[in-house]
Amino acid sequence: MAAGMIDAADFASDMEDMIGVGEAVTLQRPSIPPITATVRARVMGYKPSDIVGAIVQGDRQAIILAADLAASGFPQIMPNRDRLIWNGKTLVIKSVDDATARIAGETIAVKLQLSGA
């Protein structure tokens, strides 16, 4: 591996360290019957410089490890249909980014754009 390059295992470890300081959240699909799963996530606001395009003031972002998502059994997250319950607040999942935290073709984590609280 070339100097300065990071491999998937190191990247996954870095993401694990960051999300390890997160907390339990509930993913919910309000179908009949509802589908729910609890996963670890790091929920944060956006910096003022990030508020452009579809990101508006009051939106939040959450990062969830792909391994935790797979282990939870929750189906593929569907924007504008699924919800994330955090700190007693129900947030709508506006978008799912599974490319930013991908390395060597492996998705390490997904980033969610959230609105509603």
C-alpha positions in Angstrom: 0.0 0.0 0.0 1.4 3.4 -0.9 2.5 5.8 1.8 -0.4 7.9 3.2 -3.0 5.4 1.9 -5.5 4.0 4.4 -6.9 0.5 4.1 -10.5 -0.5 4.8 -9.7 -2.1 8.2 -8.0 1.1 9.4 -10.8 3.3 8.1 -13.4 1.0 9.7 -11.5 1.3 13.0 -11.5 5.1 12.8 -15.2 5.1 12.1 -15.8 2.7 15.0 -13.9 5.0 17.3 -16.0 8.0 16.2 -19.3 6.2 16.4 -18.3 4.5 19.6 -19.0 7.9 21.3 -22.5 7.9 19.8 -25.6 6.5 21.3 -28.5 4.1 20.7 -31.1 5.3 18.2 -34.1 3.6 16.8 -34.7 3.3 13.1 -38.4 3.0 12.2 -40.4 2.2 9.1 -44.0 3.2 9.8 -45.5 0.3 7.8 -48.0 -2.3 9.0 -46.6 -3.8 11.0 -44.0 -1.2 11.8 -40.3 -2.3 11.4 -37.9 -1.1 14.1 -34.3 -1.6 14.9 -31.9 -0.1 17.5 -28.4 0.8 16.3 -25.5 3.0 17.5 -25.2 6.4 15.8 -23.5 9.6 16.2 -26.1 12.4 15.7 -24.8 15.9 15.1 -25.9 19.3 13.7 -24.4 20.7 10.5 -21.8 23.5 10.6 -23.1 26.8 9.2 -20.8 26.4 6.2 -22.6 23.0 5.4 -26.0 24.7 5.1 -26.3 24.8 1.3 -28.6 23.2 -1.3 -31.0 20.7 0.3 -29.4 21.0 3.8 -31.4 23.6 5.8 -31.0 25.2 9.2 -32.2 22.7 11.8 -31.3 19.6 9.9 -29.1 17.1 11.6 -26.8 14.3 10.4 -26.3 10.8 11.8 -23.5 8.3 11.0 -24.2 4.6 11.5 -21.7 1.8 10.9 -22.8 -0.4 8.0 -22.0 -3.5 10.1 -24.3 -2.3 12.9 -27.1 -1.6 10.3 -26.7 -5.1 8.7 -26.7 -6.8 12.1 -29.9 -5.0 13.1 -31.8 -6.6 10.3 -33.3 -3.3 9.3 -34.0 -3.3 5.5 -32.4 -0.8 3.2 -33.1 2.7 4.5 -35.7 4.6 2.4 -35.5 8.4 2.5 -38.7 10.3 3.2 -40.3 7.1 4.5 -38.2 5.9 7.4 -37.6 7.7 10.7 -34.8 7.9 13.2 -35.8 8.3 16.8 -33.1 10.1 18.8 -33.3 11.7 22.3 -37.1 11.4 22.3 -37.4 13.2 18.9 -38.7 11.6 15.7 -36.7 12.7 12.7 -37.4 12.1 9.1 -34.6 10.6 7.1 -34.2 13.0 4.1 -31.3 11.3 2.4 -28.9 8.4 2.7 -25.2 8.7 1.7 -23.5 5.3 1.5 -20.6 6.6 -0.7 -18.7 9.1 1.5 -17.6 6.4 4.0 -16.7 3.8 1.4 -13.2 2.5 0.8 -12.0 -0.1 -1.7 -15.7 -0.8 -2.7 -16.8 -1.5 0.9 -19.3 0.7 2.7 -18.0 1.3 6.2 -20.8 3.7 7.4 -23.8 5.5 6.1 -24.6 9.1 6.7 -28.1 10.2 7.0 -29.6 13.7 6.6 -32.4 14.2 9.1 -35.1 16.8 9.6 -38.0 17.4 12.0 -36.7 18.5 15.4 
